[in-house]
Amino acid sequence: MAASMAAFIVNDTLMKLAYDFVSMYQAMLLRGLAATAMIVVIAAWRRELKVSVPKRERGILALRVLGEVGSTTAFLTALLHMPLANLTAIMQTMPLAVTLAAAVFLKEPLGWRRWSAIAVGFCGVLMIVRPGSDGFNSFSILALVAVAFVVLRDISTRRLNAQIPSIFVSLLTSVAVTVLAAVMAPTMEWRPLSGHALALLGTAAVCVIFGYIFSVKAMRVGEIAFVAPFRYTIMIWAILLGIFVFNDYPSQWTLIGAAIIVGTGVYSFYRERKRRLLAAKVAPRNP
């Protein structure tokens, strides 16, 4: 999940830089075409391009795709109008929302210690945001809409049959986002493409592919309540990219908040590992 977050934040950074050269839906379309082409090549190489999806799984898969399309559109629109750090901070409500949804809809167990770790991690996010909120505007609502769609995406991913390859799920997602961008692109000005813009979008496409694949695998293999807190690591990547790309050095409060987020993630991992070891010891043995 940490690798997925790194790929996504690099993609976000490149997309924000690309907005200086192309319109939003133009960027989505070009990135989507490149990403879809690369995923097709990977899927064909792994012989996972043709997959038979059982009827009972199609609705879940459709919800997963809807969640991805909705979250991508809402997020990229907000990204166009908001500072990267502010938007990233708002998106960190995702682990709390996903954990709540997993407990309510999937009945996944969640002990008070991990609840506490997630809550403390959220306090770390608040330290970074420090409400006073110059960066918060009406587009912050779109960021919250993106969070809701991400919850739908992750819960649906968890319910998918493990026999459906992750690369196939990623392909459907990429195609859906690309189709939406193609439909909406004529509503905005189509700008001439420069080599710099193509390089930004091409690299973003590679990053989003790895983000899709790592995210799908993490949510399908790991317990949601355990995996979700590691989304907080995206703030670490956001701080580093802010320094090296935008020359934006974090304040002392930002560094403290980031340390708290990392600490709660490590603690959550420790508690999950301890719980599984304990469960293995008390499990009944076959005679």
PyMOL commands that set and color helices and strands:
alter all, ss='L'
color gray80, all
select helices_A, chain A and resi 2-18+24-45+55-81+84-91+94-105+112-129+140-159+166-187+195-221+224-244+252-282
alter helices_A, ss='H'
color red, helices_A
deselect
rebuild
show_as cartoon
